[in-house]
């Protein structure tokens, strides 16, 4: 999976400066160059940079004037001013105009890197503030998380909600497929109507048929009364069928017919009833593989596969875990009649070092247990995890507190894992570890010697 690079626009009339900065940043950033104010304005509109490195003096204008224009176009783009002859007055003026900071030339790479990271953090916070102000809906209408996959799903939600097409949601058990289905309903024009859900797993063909279509009195043994089905109860709202891959093929055929003709009959009935609901289905199986194996009807699959969404497993979006912890603890605390607890940094690290085979459902269970055993705050010892499950990321952190290794050995393993995580980019790994490349190389040599000694 390709990493989405942040974008930096470098505006400087010195060709050597532009080339040097591009060489330094191109590994980690998408870079655009401009030598004049005119070029910079065009590039800014086309490139939509996250950060601008802007020289104070340009051949066709002042960088400070350009700064004002950029801030008019975008409140959230971070501007870092540069100058070889910076004065206190210029620094103050640029900050008043909205610059995040000011760099005095010449500057080293570490200073530049730290400055850019700080500017990005400021920009990210500003984006959150503006998004909150502009949104008339609460965060409850969005999937909690800041990972690229979740941001992408949230960006699709409005358009999907407006459409009336069937939706197929794929993903492992416990990832929140039902939450996504309810969000689609709540954001749609059907939100005032019913949201009806049914898990198809474990239901016999007869019971599932009765649940979906309903039955007339006397339709079968023990059918003492007429019973409306979920197709009927959903009305013009939304019907969510979870684990549709478990559905009997005969029922699949009836569901398809009802979708195509927008009508159905109760079991034992002779009168057609209207079916105007929107159907959302979910599965933890690969339905295309189920079709190929003859276990799922291809015609129903194609009818359902109009809008296809994927809920990522928790292990693939670990940056969302602290957000999810907060989202889960608030209602849990209310249910238990307790204040929302703090979670210690060590406990958060322990949670983030786990692979979460049960995904968000498992996370909720772990937090619920932790709230029962905690005293004051949730600490590492309150977090009970399955020690047989591999860690989610580097695999070097112990999953039990009593699995203690020598500190030097642990640091060396962590450094090696960081290099692996950055695909061998030692300079990038060193920056993220906040150590010098020479220190990182020394640690890698230690790891190589230890490996050679073992072999």
N, C-alpha and C positions, 0 to 999 in steps of 0.2 A: 504494500500500500504506500503510495507516494505521499510524503509529508507536504502539507500545504505551507508554502513559505510566506512569511510576512513581506510586505512591500516597502522599499525605501527609495525615495527620490533624492538624488544627490544634485544639488544646484551649486556650481562653482565655475568661474571662468578660467581657472587654471587646469589645463588638461592633465598635468601630472597628478594633481590632487584627485581629480575625478577617477583617473585610472587606478591610482593607489587605493582609494576607498572601495572601488568596485572589486579589486582583487581581494581585499580583506573581507568583504561582506558577502561575496557571491555564493559561498558555500551554504550559508544559512538564510540568505535573504534573496528575494527577487529584486533586482536593481534596475533603476531607470536613471539616465544621466541627462542633465541639461546644463548648457554653458551660459545661457542668457535668461533674462526675466521672461522674454517672449516664449522661448522654448519651455521654460518651467511652467508657465500657465497652461500651455497645450498639454504637456506631460501630466500635469496634475489632474486635469479633466479626464484624460484617457486612462491613466494608470491607477487612480484612486489610492494613493500610497497610505500606509499606516503611519509612516514617519517621513519627514522631510529634513534632510541635512542642508541648511540654507546659508550660503555665504552672505555677509553683510554688504559687500561691494560687488556689484555686477556691472558689466559694460553698458547696459542700456537701462539702468535703474537701480534703486536701492532695495536691498534685501528686506529692510524693515517695511517698505511699502508693500512688497510681495507677501510678507508675513501677514499683513492686515487683510489682503485679498484672500489668501488661503483660509484664514480663519472665518471669513465671510462665507466661503464656499462650504467649509466643513468644520464643525465645532470639535470633531473628535480626532482629526489628524494631528499627531504630535509634531511640533516644529522645534528643531534643535538648530539654533543659530551658530555660525562659525565665523571667526575673524582672526586675521594675523596681527591685528593691532587693536585688540579689544580695550575699551575704556569702561570705567564704572558707569558712566552716563549711558553708553550703548547697551550695556547689560540690563540696566534698570528699564530703559525704554523698550527693549525687546520683551522683557518679562511683562511689562504693562500691556503690550500688544497681544500677549497670549502665548509667547514662546515657553516651552517647558523648561529649557535650560540654555546655557551659552557655553560653547567650547572655544577655548583659546588655542589657536594654531601655534606651533605643532602640538599634536596630542598623540599618545601611544594607543595601541590597539585595545588594551585592557580598559583604559578610560573611555574610549569610544564605545566598547561593548557594554560596559556598565551603564553608560548614559542612555544608550538605545533601549536597553531593557527597562530602565526606569521610565523612559518616555512612553514605552508601550504599556506599562502598567497604568500610568496616568491616563493614557488614551482609553484603555479598556474600562477603567472606572467611569470615565466620562460617558462612554457609550452605554454603560449600564444605567447611569442616571437618566440620560436622554430617553433611552428605551422605556424606562419606567414612567417617565413623565408623559410620554406620547401614548402609552398604552392605556386604554380605557378598561381593559379587561385585567383581571387579577392573574397572578402567576399560576393559579390553579388551572388556567386554560392552556398551559404549556407543559410539556414533559420536563420534569426537573433535570437539570444538567447543563454543562457548558462544553461538552465534548463535541467535536465536529459532526459525529453521527447524529447526536441528539439535536444539535442546532439545525442540521439539514432536515430532520423530521419536523421540527417546529416550524421551519420555513415553509414546508409543504402543507401543514395543517389547514390554513385558511382556504386554499384552493380545493383541497380534498373535501373539506367540510361543505363547501358550497355545491359540489357536484352530488349527484344522486346515485352514482355508480357503485356497484359492489366493491368492497375492499377486502383484500387478502393480506393478513398480517402473519408473517413468519417469524420464528424465533424460539429459542430454547424455553423450557418451562421456567416460570418465575421471572421472566424478563420484563413483565409489565404490558403484555399484549392487551389485556383487558382494560388497563388504564388508558392506553392509546385509543382503543375503540370508543370508550366513554368520552374522551376528549373530542374525538371527531363528531360524535353526536351532540355534545354540549356546545360545540362551535358552529353547528349547522342550523338551518332553518327549521329543523325538526326538533330542536332542543326542548320546546314546550310539550312535545308528545313523549310517549313512553320509550324508555330504553329497557329492553328485555334481553336477558342473557341466559344461555344454557350451555353447560359443558357436556359434550356428546360422549365423552369417554365413559366406558363402563355401563352404558345403557343398552338394553336389549333392543332388537329391531322393533318389537311391538311397543315397548314403552316409549322409545324415541319417536315413533310415528304418532302415538297418542299425544305426547308432549308438544310436538310441533303443530299438528293439524287439528288436534282435538278429536272428540268422538261423540256420536249420537247415543242416546240411551238405547241399550240393548244391542249395541254394535258387536259386543263380544261378552263372554262370561264376566260377571261382576261389573259390567258397565251399567250401573243402576241409574245414573243420571247423565244428562248431556254435559259435556265438558268442553269449553272453548280451549283451543290450542294457542301456542305462543304466536303463530302467524296472525291470529285474530286479535290477541291481546296487544301485540305491537302496533296494530292499527297503521297510522301514517307516521309512526316513529321509526325506531331502529331495532333490528333483531341482531344480536351478536351470538354467533355459534362458535364456541371455543372447542378446540381439538376436533375440527371437522374431518380430519384424516381418519378418525375412528368410526365414521358414519357408515352404516351398512349400504352397499351399492344400490339396493332396492329403494331405500329412502333417498339416496342421492338423486335417483331418477325423478322421484316425486318433487323434490326441492327444485330441480332444474325446470320441470314443467311449470311449477308455480311461479318461478322467476320470469320465465319466458311469456306466460299468458297473464300474469298478474292476477291470478285467481287460484282457488284451491277448494277442496271439499274435506269436511271432517270425515274421520273413519266411520263408515256406515252411513254417510250422508248422501243425499241426492241433489242438494242445492249448492251452487257455486257461491263462494264468498270472496270478497275483494281482498287482494294482497298488495297493499300499496306501501309496505314498509321498505326501509333501506337495509340491505343485508351486509353485515361485516362478519367475516370469519377469521379464525386464527388456527394455527397448527404449529406443532413443534417438529413436524415431519417435513421432508422434502417432497412436496406434492407432485412435482414433475417426475421424481423417481417412483412415487406411488402409482402414477399413471402408467409409466413404462412397465411396472411390475404387474399391472392389471388389477390393482387394489383400489383405484380411484377412477371414476369416470372421466374420460378426457373432455367430453362436452361440458360437464359441470366445471371442470378445472378451467377451461377457456372462458366460461361465462364469469367465473369468479375472479379471474386474473386480469381484471381491468385496471385496478389500482393495486399495486403490490408493494408492500412495505416490509422492512426488516427491522425487528427490534434487536439491537446488538446485545450480546451477553455482557454482564457487568465487568468481567475480566478484561474486555476490550475497551472499556471507558472508565478506567480507574480514577481519572481526574474528576469524575462526577461523584465519587463515593462520599466525600465530606458534605456535599450538597444533599445527597440522598439521606445521609445520616440525620441531618437537620430536619429534612422533610418528614422522615419517619418518626423521629422522636417527639415532634410536636403533638400529633394526634395520640401517640402512645401515652404521653404524659397526661393528656386530658382524660383518656380512658382510665388511667390508674389513679387519677386524682393527685398527681405529683407535679412539682414544677419541672419545666424542661431542664434536664441535667446538662452540665458541661461534659465534654468528652476529652480526656487528656490527650496530648500529642502522641504519647507512646501508644495509647489505645488506637488512635487513628492510624498510626504506622502499622500496627499489627493487623488492623482490618485491611489496609491497602496491600499487605504482603500476602494476602490469601487469594486463592483462585476462584472462589464463589461458584461451585458447581450448581448450587440451587438459586443463584442470581439474587435478585432483589427480595424475593420471598424468603430466602435463607437469611439475608441481611436483616430483615425485619424480625425474624425469629431470634437471631443472635442478640439484637438490641433489646427485644422484649425481655429476654432472660437476664441481660445485663442490668436492666432497670430494676429487676426484682432483687438481685444480689448486691447492687451498688450501695455504697455509703457516701453520700455527698455528690460525687461525680463518678462517671464511668471510667474506670481505670483498666489497664491492660489485663489484670487478673480477673476482671469481670467479663472479659470477652472470651467465651468458650468456642473454640474452633476445632474442626476435625484435623488433627495433626498429620493424617495420612494424605491430605490434599496438598499438591505442590503449590508453591507460591505463585502469585499471578504475574510478577514481573521478572525480577532478577533471579529469584530463587536462592539468594544468599542469606536472607534474614531468617533467623530461627523462628519457627512457628510456636515454640514453647519457650517460656522464659528461662527454664532450667537447662536449655540446650546452649550452654555458654562456650564460646570459642575464644582463643587468644585474640585480643583486640587487633594486633598487627595483621594476623591472618585474615580476620574479617574485613579489615580495611582494604587489604590487597585484593581479596576476592571481589569486593564491591567495586573497586577501581576497574578491574578487568571486565566486570559486567557492564560498567558504564561505557567502556570503549566498544564493547559488543553492541550495546543498545544504540550507539551513535554510528553503527556500521563502520567501525574502524577509524572514524574521524577523531584523532587524538586531541586536536586543538579544541574541537567542540566539546568533547568529553571533559577536558580540563576546565573550560569555562563553566560548564554546568556544575562541576564539582567544586568550583571556586578555588582551584589550586593552579599552580603554574604547570605548563607542559613538561618542564624538566622533572618536577616532582612526580607527575604521572608516569613518565618514562621510567623513573627509578622504581616505582611500585611495580610496573609491568616486568621489569628485570627480575625483581624479587619473586614474582609469580612464576616466571619462566624457570628460574633456578630451582624453585620448590617442585615444579612439575618434573623437571629433569631428574632431580634427586629421587623422586618417587618411582620413575621409570627405570 
